[in-house]
Amino acid sequence: MTDKRNPFEELDTLIERMNRQFSELSQTFEPEPLGVLAEVPVDVVDDGESILVTADLPGYARDEIDLRVDRDTLTISAAATEEDRFDDDQYHRHERTQTSVQRRVTLPTAVDASNASATAEHGVLTVTLPKLDAGASGYQIDVE
């Protein structure tokens, strides 16, 4: 019995392997969006006395985070800039630039902005906003 090879089978295998390799190669050259305003994921919890807002802000230092609160709205902003470059370094690829994020959160009730507090640890921001019964103006919160 003679062994008949199917030439198309070998060609199909070769084409599949080339498609995989080109796909992997093209992912290397695809630019990632940089400096794009991104959404900040948040959790909003009412514990009875306060509104607790927890937000993920990985990669941002405390002094790069800006919080503003009005009676029923919390605005979280963060901006980070690239570290200084050294003139004698030879870059083969440079993608780290300024990035910023922002999120405006409508709170379920009016809050006392003057007594609000915030902490940032390990990329997680926690804002504690005591509830308010009536009348107060907006404030900026310092992140500790």
Short mmCIF file of the C-alpha atoms (twelve columns), coordinates in Angstrom:
data_MODEL
# 
_entry.id   MODEL 
# 
loop_
_atom_site.group_PDB 
_atom_site.id 
_atom_site.type_symbol 
_atom_site.label_atom_id 
_atom_site.label_alt_id 
_atom_site.label_comp_id 
_atom_site.label_asym_id 
_atom_site.label_seq_id 
_atom_site.Cartn_x 
_atom_site.Cartn_y 
_atom_site.Cartn_z 
_atom_site.pdbx_PDB_model_num 
ATOM 1   C CA . MET A 1   0.000   0.000  0.000  1 
ATOM 2   C CA . THR A 2   1.383   3.408  -0.881 1 
ATOM 3   C CA . ASP A 3   1.471   6.262  1.556  1 
ATOM 4   C CA . LYS A 4   -0.397  9.172  -0.013 1 
ATOM 5   C CA . ARG A 5   0.254   12.470 1.652  1 
ATOM 6   C CA . ASN A 6   -2.252  15.245 1.442  1 
ATOM 7   C CA . PRO A 7   -0.300  18.383 0.408  1 
ATOM 8   C CA . PHE A 8   -3.172  20.600 1.531  1 
ATOM 9   C CA . GLU A 9   -2.944  19.289 5.088  1 
ATOM 10  C CA . GLU A 10  0.670   20.428 5.358  1 
ATOM 11  C CA . LEU A 11  -0.258  23.782 3.814  1 
ATOM 12  C CA . ASP A 12  -3.117  24.240 6.335  1 
ATOM 13  C CA . THR A 13  -0.749  23.492 9.218  1 
ATOM 14  C CA . LEU A 14  1.784   26.002 7.891  1 
ATOM 15  C CA . ILE A 15  -0.867  28.715 7.446  1 
ATOM 16  C CA . GLU A 16  -2.219  28.171 10.992 1 
ATOM 17  C CA . ARG A 17  1.293   28.449 12.449 1 
ATOM 18  C CA . MET A 18  1.993   31.635 10.474 1 
ATOM 19  C CA . ASN A 19  -1.309  33.193 11.601 1 
ATOM 20  C CA . ARG A 20  -0.455  32.497 15.257 1 
ATOM 21  C CA . GLN A 21  3.014   33.998 14.874 1 
ATOM 22  C CA . PHE A 22  1.738   37.117 13.079 1 
ATOM 23  C CA . SER A 23  -0.935  37.570 15.724 1 
ATOM 24  C CA . GLU A 24  1.632   37.376 18.524 1 
ATOM 25  C CA . LEU A 25  3.948   39.749 16.665 1 
ATOM 26  C CA . SER A 26  1.220   42.318 15.971 1 
ATOM 27  C CA . GLN A 27  0.347   42.486 19.682 1 
ATOM 28  C CA . THR A 28  3.912   43.609 20.362 1 
ATOM 29  C CA . PHE A 29  3.466   46.705 18.189 1 
ATOM 30  C CA . GLU A 30  -0.045  47.725 19.208 1 
ATOM 31  C CA . PRO A 31  0.102   51.000 21.132 1 
ATOM 32  C CA . GLU A 32  -1.533  51.111 24.509 1 
ATOM 33  C CA . PRO A 33  -3.655  54.154 25.261 1 
ATOM 34  C CA . LEU A 34  -1.604  56.538 27.391 1 
ATOM 35  C CA . GLY A 35  -2.633  59.704 29.151 1 
ATOM 36  C CA . VAL A 36  -6.267  58.874 28.538 1 
ATOM 37  C CA . LEU A 37  -8.835  59.997 31.035 1 
ATOM 38  C CA . ALA A 38  -9.944  56.760 32.659 1 
ATOM 39  C CA . GLU A 39  -12.847 55.802 34.872 1 
ATOM 40  C CA . VAL A 40  -12.149 55.171 38.538 1 
ATOM 41  C CA . PRO A 41  -14.028 52.168 39.986 1 
ATOM 42  C CA . VAL A 42  -15.724 52.994 43.291 1 
ATOM 43  C CA . ASP A 43  -17.778 51.412 46.068 1 
ATOM 44  C CA . VAL A 44  -20.263 53.648 47.917 1 
ATOM 45  C CA . VAL A 45  -21.521 52.412 51.302 1 
ATOM 46  C CA . ASP A 46  -23.945 54.031 53.750 1 
ATOM 47  C CA . ASP A 47  -23.044 52.876 57.263 1 
ATOM 48  C CA . GLY A 48  -25.824 54.906 58.913 1 
ATOM 49  C CA . GLU A 49  -23.632 57.780 60.156 1 
ATOM 50  C CA . SER A 50  -21.412 58.328 57.116 1 
ATOM 51  C CA . ILE A 51  -21.041 57.633 53.444 1 
ATOM 52  C CA . LEU A 52  -17.876 55.627 52.738 1 
ATOM 53  C CA . VAL A 53  -16.414 55.831 49.233 1 
ATOM 54  C CA . THR A 54  -13.612 53.428 48.322 1 
ATOM 55  C CA . ALA A 55  -11.795 53.900 45.015 1 
ATOM 56  C CA . ASP A 56  -8.976  52.051 43.285 1 
ATOM 57  C CA . LEU A 57  -6.154  54.433 42.342 1 
ATOM 58  C CA . PRO A 58  -3.098  52.212 41.816 1 
ATOM 59  C CA . GLY A 59  0.094   54.054 40.916 1 
ATOM 60  C CA . TYR A 60  -0.956  57.440 42.294 1 
ATOM 61  C CA . ALA A 61  0.758   59.043 45.302 1 
ATOM 62  C CA . ARG A 62  -1.256  60.895 47.940 1 
ATOM 63  C CA . ASP A 63  -0.138  64.295 46.654 1 
ATOM 64  C CA . GLU A 64  -1.330  63.396 43.123 1 
ATOM 65  C CA . ILE A 65  -4.931  62.836 44.289 1 
ATOM 66  C CA . ASP A 66  -7.429  65.703 44.407 1 
ATOM 67  C CA . LEU A 67  -10.792 65.369 46.155 1 
ATOM 68  C CA . ARG A 68  -13.631 67.866 46.053 1 
ATOM 69  C CA . VAL A 69  -16.979 67.422 47.711 1 
ATOM 70  C CA . ASP A 70  -20.209 69.338 47.589 1 
ATOM 71  C CA . ARG A 71  -23.421 68.485 49.425 1 
ATOM 72  C CA . ASP A 72  -24.187 65.401 47.340 1 
ATOM 73  C CA . THR A 73  -21.282 65.015 44.903 1 
ATOM 74  C CA . LEU A 74  -17.720 63.753 45.354 1 
ATOM 75  C CA . THR A 75  -15.184 64.388 42.596 1 
ATOM 76  C CA . ILE A 76  -12.030 62.245 42.594 1 
ATOM 77  C CA . SER A 77  -9.162  63.305 40.306 1 
ATOM 78  C CA . ALA A 78  -5.610  62.029 40.074 1 
ATOM 79  C CA . ALA A 79  -2.734  62.924 37.760 1 
ATOM 80  C CA . ALA A 80  0.710   61.347 37.618 1 
ATOM 81  C CA . THR A 81  3.609   62.497 35.495 1 
ATOM 82  C CA . GLU A 82  6.528   60.563 34.159 1 
ATOM 83  C CA . GLU A 83  9.756   60.374 36.113 1 
ATOM 84  C CA . ASP A 84  12.681  62.489 34.911 1 
ATOM 85  C CA . ARG A 85  14.699  61.086 32.044 1 
ATOM 86  C CA . PHE A 86  18.455  61.020 32.093 1 
ATOM 87  C CA . ASP A 87  20.245  62.464 29.051 1 
ATOM 88  C CA . ASP A 88  22.782  59.651 28.882 1 
ATOM 89  C CA . ASP A 89  20.166  56.851 28.739 1 
ATOM 90  C CA . GLN A 90  19.385  55.265 25.397 1 
ATOM 91  C CA . TYR A 91  15.689  54.441 25.181 1 
ATOM 92  C CA . HIS A 92  14.567  51.619 22.921 1 
ATOM 93  C CA . ARG A 93  10.927  52.137 23.784 1 
ATOM 94  C CA . HIS A 94  9.360   54.952 25.796 1 
ATOM 95  C CA . GLU A 95  5.693   54.659 26.765 1 
ATOM 96  C CA . ARG A 96  5.452   56.136 30.257 1 
ATOM 97  C CA . THR A 97  3.844   59.551 30.121 1 
ATOM 98  C CA . GLN A 98  1.331   61.573 32.067 1 
ATOM 99  C CA . THR A 99  -1.809  59.721 33.069 1 
ATOM 100 C CA . SER A 100 -4.926  61.066 34.690 1 
ATOM 101 C CA . VAL A 101 -8.205  59.712 35.980 1 
ATOM 102 C CA . GLN A 102 -11.380 61.318 37.209 1 
ATOM 103 C CA . ARG A 103 -14.696 60.223 38.668 1 
ATOM 104 C CA . ARG A 104 -17.687 62.210 39.833 1 
ATOM 105 C CA . VAL A 105 -19.802 60.245 42.310 1 
ATOM 106 C CA . THR A 106 -23.329 61.291 43.167 1 
ATOM 107 C CA . LEU A 107 -23.815 60.562 46.848 1 
ATOM 108 C CA . PRO A 108 -27.096 59.111 48.180 1 
ATOM 109 C CA . THR A 109 -27.498 61.962 50.689 1 
ATOM 110 C CA . ALA A 110 -26.024 65.349 51.565 1 
ATOM 111 C CA . VAL A 111 -22.738 65.161 53.493 1 
ATOM 112 C CA . ASP A 112 -20.798 67.376 55.893 1 
ATOM 113 C CA . ALA A 113 -17.778 68.216 53.731 1 
ATOM 114 C CA . SER A 114 -16.033 70.174 56.498 1 
ATOM 115 C CA . ASN A 115 -15.686 66.981 58.577 1 
ATOM 116 C CA . ALA A 116 -14.793 64.625 55.743 1 
ATOM 117 C CA . SER A 117 -11.550 62.631 55.841 1 
ATOM 118 C CA . ALA A 118 -9.591  60.537 53.367 1 
ATOM 119 C CA . THR A 119 -6.765  57.998 53.426 1 
ATOM 120 C CA . ALA A 120 -4.791  56.384 50.623 1 
ATOM 121 C CA . GLU A 121 -2.897  53.133 51.128 1 
ATOM 122 C CA . HIS A 122 -1.617  50.574 48.643 1 
ATOM 123 C CA . GLY A 123 -3.501  52.162 45.732 1 
ATOM 124 C CA . VAL A 124 -6.852  52.247 47.542 1 
ATOM 125 C CA . LEU A 125 -8.464  55.568 48.450 1 
ATOM 126 C CA . THR A 126 -11.023 55.608 51.271 1 
ATOM 127 C CA . VAL A 127 -13.142 58.727 51.809 1 
ATOM 128 C CA . THR A 128 -15.356 59.058 54.899 1 
ATOM 129 C CA . LEU A 129 -18.147 61.613 54.505 1 
ATOM 130 C CA . PRO A 130 -20.338 62.237 57.581 1 
ATOM 131 C CA . LYS A 131 -23.994 62.713 56.704 1 
ATOM 132 C CA . LEU A 132 -25.485 66.198 56.883 1 
ATOM 133 C CA . ASP A 133 -29.039 67.180 57.624 1 
ATOM 134 C CA . ALA A 134 -29.112 70.545 55.858 1 
ATOM 135 C CA . GLY A 135 -27.108 73.451 54.311 1 
ATOM 136 C CA . ALA A 136 -23.357 73.373 53.766 1 
ATOM 137 C CA . SER A 137 -21.052 74.466 50.972 1 
ATOM 138 C CA . GLY A 138 -18.344 72.606 49.054 1 
ATOM 139 C CA . TYR A 139 -14.869 71.810 50.396 1 
ATOM 140 C CA . GLN A 140 -11.613 70.262 49.317 1 
ATOM 141 C CA . ILE A 141 -10.455 67.203 51.289 1 
ATOM 142 C CA . ASP A 142 -6.802  66.549 52.084 1 
ATOM 143 C CA . VAL A 143 -5.705  62.937 51.590 1 
ATOM 144 C CA . GLU A 144 -3.743  61.562 54.528 1 
# 
